[in-house]
Amino acid sequence: MKKLLLFLIVFASLTVKAQTPKNFTQTADSCLFNLDKSGVTTGILYDRVFPFAGLAIFNQNYADTSSFTHFKQGYNELYDAAYSNGGMITPENFNQQILDKINNGIYPIGILNYRFNYLDTMAVEHNLIYNSGLLLYDVPNRTSSPYIERLLSLGAVLADSITTGTPYFELSPSLYLNNTGNAVANVNVDFADGTGLHQLGLGQGISINYSSGGFKTIHYYINYTNGQQVETYSSIYIIISSIASSQKVQGIPNGTPSPCNGFDAPEVLPTIVSNISYQGYENESSPIIGQGQATIIYHTNTCDRVLRKPIIILDGFDPGSQHKLKYLQDHLVYNGTQNFGEEMLAKGYDIIFMDYPDYYFNGIHIDGGSDYIQRNAFTLIKLIQMVNQKLQDNGSTEQLVVVGPSMGGLISRYALAYMEHHSMPHNTRLYVSFDSPHLGANIPIGD
């Protein structure tokens, strides 16, 4: 069953040393070049992309569970697999629409309803196509098409996590992504809050109250105007506590004065501009200077907003730079109730969040959240130097603590090692890394 997929993967591996989605598509197109594409009735051939989202089998035999990450990956794959992107919103536009909704306090529900084609995994065995060397060819006078057409429908809340309270969900019309011409009549949704199904039409929303944290599985019945109904699921993580405000940091109920009468609000530093430039190895003709965005949340033991005991926490891999301050704050919660941020602030630490934004350098767009490790590390070096200078100016003898989750672990490791090798004092006593691919990443092929 997997022979055809493995053939394409092996072919791509032999011909391209470092695969990117664009490279894989170009390589797959070379392999598929001699095949008659008239059977690709939808204009989308899923074999042109590496199928991380597994759309060919998703929701096929039973209702599967999607997520924000899966939904986004799936749409990106369909976008790249299309021979023409006319009528499809760009992944950048998709990300921006989600970000705009969340910044306005709305958690959007997206629906993906797409027809696409893929090669029958038994096409070679059924004598519909054959391979010669590393190329595929049509079998003359074959009795059927090697292409299968699939209609896929799924839904998901387009956010990694939400905080407790009464989050507002919206069935967003602009995030109903489809090429079927079929309209959504309504969607019945069970938000896993114990209140059962709620019916939403496009553009309608509802506030839901979650009393407990952890992963929740949201249940959808998507009803289309042609009478089709699709049952599907998605998961989301609910966070009980947050350090989004100083009141929550200190455990003070909402509506009461903050410990420092508002003087404890987060401080957004001016854009961090690296002193060391880096030239990437893909489509960069000259070195580019990295940029970062840092925000300080001061402990409230003194209420003077003086940096004395800093802990730097980096953002991880974040294409599109969607992880804003509130996202990073919320993800300091673990086990559903314990808040690492609150514990550190209670111990007198000043928390510095380091994010890598989108920006332009000499007309070149840089996606900081997925930029080169080296360039982001050089930006972190500048922040470390700035923080150490502040400590010196404030008369503090404290040393830094640097925490790097996910890709942030590699960025911080590279930065600290670079500083040591180049005799640049980093004044760091503790480096913490977790969920970081220090030995590289290995993604096995699933069933």
Long-range contacts (C-beta under 8 A, 24 or more apart in sequence): 1-121, 1-122, 2-121, 2-445, 3-121, 3-124, 3-125, 4-47, 4-119, 4-120, 4-121, 4-122, 4-123, 4-124, 5-47, 5-51, 5-121, 5-445, 6-445, 7-31, 7-131, 7-136, 8-47, 9-50, 9-445, 11-134, 12-50, 14-134, 15-134, 19-50, 20-282, 21-49, 21-50, 21-76, 21-80, 22-80, 24-48, 24-49, 24-50, 25-49, 25-80, 25-81, 30-135, 31-134, 31-135, 31-136, 32-136, 33-135, 34-135, 34-136, 34-137, 34-138, 35-129, 35-136, 35-137, 35-138, 35-146, 36-138, 37-83, 39-117, 39-145, 39-146, 39-147, 40-83, 40-117, 40-147, 41-115, 41-117, 41-147, 41-149, 42-114, 42-115, 42-116, 42-117, 42-149, 42-179, 43-82, 43-83, 43-84, 44-78, 44-81, 44-82, 44-83, 44-114, 44-115, 44-116, 44-117, 44-179, 45-81, 45-83, 45-116, 45-117, 45-118, 45-119, 45-147, 46-77, 46-78, 46-81, 46-116, 46-117, 46-118, 46-150, 47-81, 47-118, 47-119, 48-80, 48-81, 49-77, 49-80, 49-81, 50-77, 51-77, 52-77, 52-443, 53-77, 54-446, 55-116, 55-150, 55-152, 56-118, 56-150, 58-152, 58-154, 59-152, 59-153, 59-154, 59-230, 59-232, 60-150, 63-231, 63-232, 63-233, 64-154, 64-232, 64-233, 65-217, 65-232, 65-233, 65-234, 65-235, 66-154, 66-155, 66-156, 66-232, 66-233, 66-234, 66-235, 67-156, 67-234, 67-235, 67-236, 68-156, 68-157, 68-158, 68-159, 68-160, 68-234, 68-236, 69-160, 70-156, 70-234, 71-110, 71-112, 71-154, 71-156, 71-158, 71-234, 72-158, 74-112, 74-154, 75-112, 75-177, 78-112, 78-114, 78-116, 81-116, 87-179, 88-177, 88-179, 89-177, 91-320, 92-320, 94-175, 94-177, 95-319, 95-320, 95-322, 96-320, 97-172, 97-174, 97-175, 98-158, 98-159, 98-175, 98-322, 99-320, 99-322, 101-158, 101-170, 101-172, 102-159, 103-324, 105-168, 106-168, 106-169, 106-170, 106-172, 106-205, 107-157, 107-158, 107-159, 107-162, 107-167, 107-168, 107-169, 107-170, 108-157, 108-158, 108-159, 108-169, 108-170, 108-172, 108-175, 109-155, 109-156, 109-157, 109-158, 109-169, 109-170, 109-171, 109-172, 109-175, 109-187, 109-189, 109-200, 110-155, 110-156, 110-158, 110-172, 110-175, 110-176, 110-177, 111-153, 111-154, 111-155, 111-171, 111-175, 111-176, 111-177, 111-178, 111-184, 111-187, 111-222, 112-152, 112-153, 112-154, 112-155, 112-177, 112-178, 113-151, 113-152, 113-153, 113-176, 113-177, 113-178, 113-179, 113-180, 113-182, 113-184, 113-222, 113-224, 114-151, 114-152, 114-177, 114-178, 114-179, 114-180, 115-149, 115-150, 115-151, 115-152, 115-179, 115-180, 116-149, 116-150, 116-152, 117-147, 117-148, 117-149, 117-150, 118-147, 118-148, 118-150, 119-146, 119-147, 119-148, 120-146, 120-147, 120-148, 151-180, 153-222, 153-228, 153-230, 153-232, 154-230, 154-232, 154-234, 155-187, 155-220, 155-222, 155-232, 155-234, 156-218, 156-234, 157-218, 157-234, 157-236, 159-236, 160-236, 160-237, 160-327, 161-236, 161-237, 161-238, 161-239, 161-327, 161-330, 161-331, 162-210, 162-236, 162-237, 162-238, 162-239, 163-238, 163-239, 163-242, 163-244, 163-330, 164-210, 164-211, 164-213, 164-238, 164-239, 164-240, 164-241, 165-209, 165-210, 166-207, 166-208, 166-209, 167-207, 167-208, 167-210, 168-205, 168-206, 168-207, 169-200, 169-205, 169-206, 169-207, 169-208, 170-203, 170-204, 170-205, 171-200, 171-201, 171-202, 171-203, 171-204, 171-205, 172-202, 172-203, 173-202, 173-203, 176-202, 182-224, 182-225, 182-226, 182-228, 183-224, 183-225, 184-222, 184-223, 184-224, 184-225, 185-223, 185-224, 185-225, 186-223, 187-220, 187-221, 187-222, 187-223, 188-220, 188-221, 188-223, 189-218, 189-219, 189-220, 189-221, 190-218, 190-219, 190-220, 191-216, 191-218, 192-216, 192-217, 192-218, 192-219, 197-221, 210-238, 212-238, 212-240, 212-336, 213-237, 213-238, 213-239, 213-240, 213-333, 213-336, 213-337, 214-238, 214-336, 238-336, 239-330, 239-331, 239-333, 239-336, 240-333, 240-336, 240-337, 241-333, 241-337, 241-339, 241-342, 242-326, 242-329, 242-330, 242-333, 242-339, 243-297, 243-329, 243-332, 243-339, 243-341, 243-342, 243-345, 243-351, 244-326, 244-329, 244-330, 246-297, 246-300, 248-342, 249-297, 249-300, 249-341, 249-342, 249-345, 250-300, 250-345, 251-342, 258-300, 259-300, 259-303, 260-300, 260-303, 261-303, 263-303, 263-305, 264-298, 264-300, 264-303, 264-305, 266-295, 266-296, 266-297, 266-325, 267-295, 267-296, 267-298, 267-305, 268-293, 268-294, 268-295, 269-293, 269-294, 269-295, 269-296, 269-386, 272-354, 272-379, 272-382, 272-383, 272-386, 273-379, 273-382, 274-375, 274-378, 274-379, 274-381, 274-382, 275-378, 275-381, 275-382, 276-378, 276-381, 276-382, 277-375, 277-378, 278-372, 278-374, 278-375, 278-378, 280-372, 280-375, 284-364, 286-362, 288-361, 288-362, 288-364, 288-366, 288-375, 289-361, 290-356, 290-366, 290-368, 290-371, 290-375, 290-376, 290-378, 290-379, 291-356, 291-357, 291-359, 291-361, 291-366, 291-368, 291-379, 292-354, 292-355, 292-356, 292-357, 292-368, 292-376, 292-379, 292-380, 292-382, 292-383, 293-354, 293-355, 293-356, 293-357, 294-352, 294-353, 294-354, 294-355, 294-383, 295-325, 295-352, 295-353, 295-355, 296-350, 296-351, 296-352, 296-353, 297-329, 297-341, 297-345, 297-350, 297-351, 297-352, 297-353, 298-350, 299-345, 299-346, 299-347, 299-348, 299-349, 299-350, 300-345, 301-348, 306-394, 307-350, 307-387, 307-390, 307-391, 307-394, 307-396, 308-348, 308-350, 308-391, 308-394, 308-396, 308-398, 309-348, 309-349, 309-350, 309-396, 309-398, 310-349, 310-350, 310-351, 310-352, 310-387, 310-391, 310-398, 310-400, 310-401, 311-344, 311-349, 311-350, 311-351, 311-352, 311-400, 311-401, 311-402, 311-403, 312-352, 312-354, 312-380, 312-383, 312-384, 312-387, 312-400, 312-401, 312-402, 312-403, 312-412, 313-351, 313-352, 313-353, 313-354, 313-403, 313-405, 313-408, 314-354, 314-380, 314-402, 314-403, 314-404, 314-405, 314-408, 314-409, 314-411, 314-412, 315-353, 315-354, 315-355, 315-356, 315-369, 315-408, 316-404, 316-405, 316-406, 316-407, 316-408, 316-409, 316-435, 317-369, 317-370, 317-406, 317-407, 318-355, 318-356, 318-369, 318-370, 319-367, 319-369, 319-370, 320-358, 320-367, 320-369, 320-370, 321-355, 321-356, 321-357, 321-358, 321-367, 321-368, 321-369, 322-369, 323-355, 323-369, 324-355, 325-353, 325-355, 328-353, 328-355, 329-353, 331-405, 349-401, 352-383, 352-387, 354-380, 354-383, 354-408, 373-407, 373-410, 373-411, 373-414, 374-414, 376-411, 377-411, 377-412, 377-414, 377-415, 377-418, 378-415, 378-418, 380-411, 380-412, 380-415, 381-415, 381-418, 381-419, 381-424, 381-426, 384-415, 384-419, 384-426, 384-427, 384-428, 385-424, 388-425, 388-426, 388-427, 391-427, 399-427, 399-428, 399-429, 399-430, 400-426, 400-427, 400-428, 400-429, 400-430, 401-428, 401-429, 401-430, 401-431, 401-432, 402-428, 402-430, 402-431, 402-432, 403-432, 403-433, 404-431, 404-432, 404-433, 404-434, 404-436, 405-433, 405-434, 405-435, 405-436, 406-435, 406-436, 407-436, 407-437, 408-433, 408-436, 409-433, 409-434, 409-435, 409-436, 409-438, 410-436, 410-437, 410-438, 413-438
